[in-house]
Amino acid sequence: MNAVEIKNLSKNFGAKQAVCGLDMTVPQGAIYGFIGENGSGKSTTEKMICGLIPTSGGSIKLYGKNYTDPSVRAKLGVLIEAPGCFPGLTVWDNMMLQAANLRIENAEKEVIKLLKTVRMEGAAGNKYKNCSLGMKQRVGIAMALLGNPALLVLDEPLNGLDADGMRIMRRVFRDVIKDGQRSIIVSSHLLGELQKVATHYGIIRHGKMIVEMSAEELDASCRTYVALRAEDMLRTKLLLGSKYSRTEEDEAGYLRVYDITTPEEVATYLYENGICVTELKTDKIGLEEYYIDLMKGGR
Amino acid sequence: MENKIVFEKLGFGIRLKSMLKVDFRRMFKSRVFYILIAAALLMPILMTVMMTMMDGTVSVDPQTGKESIMQGPENTWQNIGTLPGGETMGGMDVFAMCNINMMFMAVAVFVCLFISDDFRSGYAKNLFTVRAKKSEYVVSKTLAGIVTGAFMLTAYFAGSVLGGAISGLSFEIGGGFGIVNVIMCLLAKIFLMPVFVSIFTLISVAAKQKAWLALCGSFGGGMLLFMTVGLITPLTSTVINVLLCAAGGALFAFGLGAASNTVLKKTSLV
C-alpha cells in the first residue's frame, strides 16, 4: 500500500489553474522530495493533501483511505509555510495545545522528548514570538512530529536552519521512516540537502507532475562527466569543444566533458594535442543540476 | 517510534472533548477573556456610582440657557433591565441603553479575536490537518463564546449588585416581582447568548484571519437583534422566558453552526 496516491488532482483559483491533472505516488517508508519552481503548485498540492483547501477535481488517498477520512487525517503531521503557533504563548504551551488537539496521553513526556530531539528543551519557556527563525522552524518540526504521525507533510522545513539544525532534521527524517511504514513529503529548494535524505522524488511544473523517480533511478539517469583543469584552459576548451558534443565550464572553474566514462580518453586526447592536464576526475551531476537540466528542457 | 500504524476511528464526543480541552485552555490563558470580564464587572459599578454622584446636578445649555437636572439611578436593577412600569427605550435614560445587554455585543470581541487568532497564527493548519470534520471546531468555539458570555453577564450582574450596594440604591423591584424574576432574567440572557455567539462564529469563520472584518460584521449583525434582547428578557422574566430563550438559542446554534460548518468545508482554511 502506498502512503499517498493522487490521481488527476486539480485545483483552480478562479480562472487560474494551480494544479492540473496531477498524479503522485508516495510509497510507504519513503522520504519524498517534492521539487518545483516557485508557483509550480507544490504548496497547493500539500495543502490539498492535508485538507486545508478543497480540491477542484481528482482523488487523494492516504494509506488506502480517502483523505477526508478522520482516522487517517488524525495521523498526519504538518509544517506548511510556517509553524502554526500562537505568538503570545510559550513554546511549551504551544506544544501542549497541539498535544491536547491530538489527544496525546503523557503529553508532557512526549513534548519534552520532542523538544530534546530538536534541541529546543532550553527554550521551552520562551515566548514563541521571541524565537529566531531557525528556532521557530525547529518548534514546527517538533510539533509536526507530535503524535507519531504516519505521514509528515513538510513545506520548506529546512528554511532558516543552521548546519546543526540541518543535521538534526536529517536524523529525524531517517528515524521517522526506519520502520518502513511512515512516510515524509518534503518540499525544499535546498536540493543539495534534499538529496542527502530523499528516497524518492517528484518534480512538478505548472501544476503537473513531470517526473517521479526513486533515488536509485535518479542516480542512474544522472549524466556522468569528466572534470579537468589544464595549463591552457582556453585552448583546452576549444579543443574539447571541437571533439565532444557537450563541454562546459562549471562554477568551480573545471571544464566538464559530459557522457564520457573514461577520463583516460580525454587525457590522452589533450596530451596528444600538447596540453598538460593538471587535475582530472569523473563525477555525476547532482539533483540540482538534473533539475535545472530538466527545467531547461534538456531531458 | 512504535512499529504499527493504527488508524483509530473516533466518535464525535471524543473529538469534541479534545477540541474543548484546547479551546478552554486557550480561553483561560487569553488576556482578552480576563479584560472583558473585568470590564463587565467594573462598568456597572462605575456607571452606578458616577450616575448616583451626579444625581440632581443642574446643567445649563449654553445656547438656549435651558436648565436640566441629571437623573441618577433609583434602583440597583436598572442596570439589568427596565423596572415594571418603566419604558423599555426610555428617552435619555442611559440605563435603558447601556445595561447588561451590551454584553451581547461585547462578547463579539472575544469570539472574533479567538477565531481569527487561529487563522492568523497558522494554528488552523495544525488543527484542520488532523481534524477532517469541522463540526467539533464550530461547537467548541460556540461553547467557548457562550461560556465567556455567561461569565460576562454574571460579572455585569455582580457589578450591578455591588454598584447598587455601594451607592445605597434600592433592591426592590416592585409590581409583585422579586429576586426570582431577576435570576430568571439573568438565566434567560445566558440562554439567549448562543443566538449572538453563533452569529459571531459564522461571521468569524467566514472572515478567517481578517479580525477587523469579523468585528465589523459581528457588530452589524448583532445590532439587528440587540434591540430585541430587552423585550425577550425583561427584569420580570419567568420560566417561560428562560425556556423560550433556551429554545431560540439552541435553534440558532444548530442552524448557524451548520452554516459555519459548511463555510469551513467549502473554503480555504489557510
Interface residues (C-beta under 8 A of the other chain):
Chain A: K47 C50 G51 L52 I53 P54 Y63 K65 Y67 T68 D69 P70 S71 V72 R73 A74 K75 L76 G77 V78 I80 E81 A82 P83 G84 C85 F86 P87 G88 L89 D93 M96 L97 Q98 A100 N101 L102 R103 M143 G147 N148 A150 V153 D175 V176 K178 D179 Q181 R182
Chain B: M1 E2 N3 K4 I5 F7 E8 K9 L10 I14 R15 S18 M19 K21 V22 R25 R26 K29 R31 D117 S121 G122 Y123 A124 K125 N126 L127 F128 T129 V130 R131 A132 K133 K265 K266 T267 S268 L269 V270
